[in-house]
Structures are given as structure tokens and as C-alpha cells.
Amino acid sequence: MFFNVASKALKRRKQQLNTLLYSTVALITFFSASIHADSVWMKNGDKITGTLVVKVTDKVVINTSYAGDIKLNWADILSIDAEKSYTMMLSDQTVVTGFLKHGENGQAILDEDGKTELVDTELAEIQYINPSKDLIGEGYVWSGNLNLGGAFNNGNSKNRNMQFNGESITRGLEDRYTAQGYAYWAEDNGEQTQNNMRVRGQYDHFFTKKWFTYLNTIQEKDRFRDIKLRSQYGVGTGYQLFEGEKLNLSLEGGLSWINQDFYEEQDEDHAAIRWAVNYNQFLFNSFVQAFHRHEVLYTPRAPSQILLYSSTGLRFPFIMGLSATTQLDYNLDTRPADDRRKGDTRALFTLGYTWK
């Protein structure tokens, strides 16, 4: 009897302690969220509570506890009260770090002590919130990908092939450095059937937010197209229609000088008009990235020559930067060496790593 009563009392005491513990944790969580939450007041009267993540376009991303990340149109926001300090760039290119507060005198930015007013500004004048270093001229962002594929058969059939391609982009506020390249090799029953490579380096200088000038060089060799070394050196201008994490699209045009050394044909060099397109975009909630790039060089002499390099494909991201890529490459030379075909088509399936 005594032990039953004691056991019930002990159990009741344990339940009371658990209830007190859960209540304390809930209160701490509630007050922590309240203390550190930012408040966004919309022009229609709604209030959004969460944490400002980033603004680099006409939308701002807010992280909420009830809906995750949500995007709000910047033009629909009336005012913001931020409970933590943010780095911001204004429309006059001024970079400030402080708190966003809204008071009787309108929207203001206070220093990190939360007392002194740094800037009295309208929301429309805030261009970026939490921008990457390249957007405010304080550093560079490095992105790119490396992809590798191959097959090896030994037995009644003996064939091997290796496929490698990659891209590296280093972006600053006014400068961009791009390196791209591929190398493909194949052998069938001891006889080489493919041996070609191509590398491209390009420097872009942005003299406005969209317009840029470029300098580039391209080095290419292909034993089975009789190309010992084809060197291209170009200069021109380009226009960046879109640039961001989800969508990139640029157009380029200019002049190039081409020097061609052949294994069997007579060497030659000439000028050419160059046109290029670079595009990539994440689709279906970043499930897949579509990409396409092509470069056309036209030599306006008799007989005229057109060189076309194109690559179109889909990249499927996995985890930790790993991805699988399927792509179709097509190269065209309307004036090939004797007994060579004008076009070459190549289908690739590779595994790779993407970083940013």
C-alpha cells in the first residue's frame, strides 16, 4: 500500500516537472523568436514576421517559421523593422551596415548600436540587402563545374573512351574571368578513333551593369579533322540580359583573328566575325539546369568559311555539389580539310561536381 502511494506521488511529480520543462522551453522559444524577428509591413495592411534573407532583384526573400522562405515584391512593402544588422547597398552605390527602422519620419537606417541614424532613405533607394561581395565591389565569387565520363570494354571487343569538360567563372563587380575546356579521347581495338581538345579563356569588363567588352583566346586541336592547332584571338562587346543564381543569358559579338596549323593541309590565317550566346537556367524548382552555348565565326572571303561550336544539355544536381549531365555537342566547319566531313556530333553522359 505504502509503495503504491509513493509510486503514484513520484509519477505525479515527474509529470509536473515535465510540464514545467516543456512550458519553459516553449516560452524561451517564443521570446527568442519575438526578440530576433524582423517585421515587414505591406501596403495592403498585412504584417510578415521572419528574418530578412536577401534582396538582389525586385523581390526580397523572408525566412518564416510557418512557411519557410517566401518572396515579396519590394514595391508592395510599406516599411521594415529589422531586429538585426544587415549590409545594404543604396541606389547611389553607397554601402551601409545597420538596422532598418521605421518611425514618424519614415524609413531610416540606424548604426549597429541602434541609436544613431545613418541614412534617412525610402525603401525604393535600397538596391541590395545581404549582397554577395562581387555585387558591392568588395571581392569575387568563384563558380564552376567539372565533369568526367568514360567507358572501358575488354574481351571480344576492346574499346575505351574518356570524356572531360569543365568551366570556371570568377566574378567581381566590374570584371569576369572565364575558363572553359574539354578533352575527348577514344580507342577501338587498339586504334585511336578520337583525339581532340579545346580550351577558351575570356576576360569581360563591365562598363555598365549590362554592357561589357571582352578579350578572348581559343586553342583547339583535332587529329581526325586535320587540325594540328587552331588559335583564335578575339575582341568585342557583349550584353548581359540576365545574371543570377537561377537564370543567366548573355550575347556577344566582335572580331577574331584565326590562325590554323594543319597536319597535311597548308597552314593559313584570316580574320572572322564572331557571334556567341551563353544561357543556363534552373527549372522545376531547381530540379534540373538547362544550358546552351554556341559560338559562330564567319570568314567573309571566297570561299567563305563558317565555324560553329555548340553545346546543349541538362544538368541534374544531386547532393553536396554532385551532378549528372547529359549534353549534345555539335561542331561545324563549312570548309574542312580534304576528305573530312563538315559536321561532328557528340553525345555525352557525365558525372561531375559544381561549386559556388
Buried (B, 14 or more C-beta within 10 A) or exposed (E): EEEEEEEEEEEEEEEEEEEEEEEEEEEEEEEEEEEEBBBBBBEEEEEBBBBBBBBBEEBBBBBBEEEEEBEBEBEEBBBBBBBEBBBBBBEEEBBBEBBBBBEEEEBBBBBEEEEEEBBEBEBEEBBBBBBBBBBBEEEBBEEBBBBEBEEEEEEEEEBBBBBBBBBBBBBBBBBBBBBBBBBBBBBBEEEEEBBBBBBBBBBBEBEEEEEBBBBBBBBBBBEBBBBBBBBBBBEBBBEBEEBEEEEBBBBBBBEBBBEBBBBEBEEEEEEBBBBBBBBBBBEEEEEBBBBBBBBBBBBEEEEEBBBBBBBBBEBEBEEEEEBBBBBEBBBBBBEBBEEBEEEBEBEBEBEBBBEE
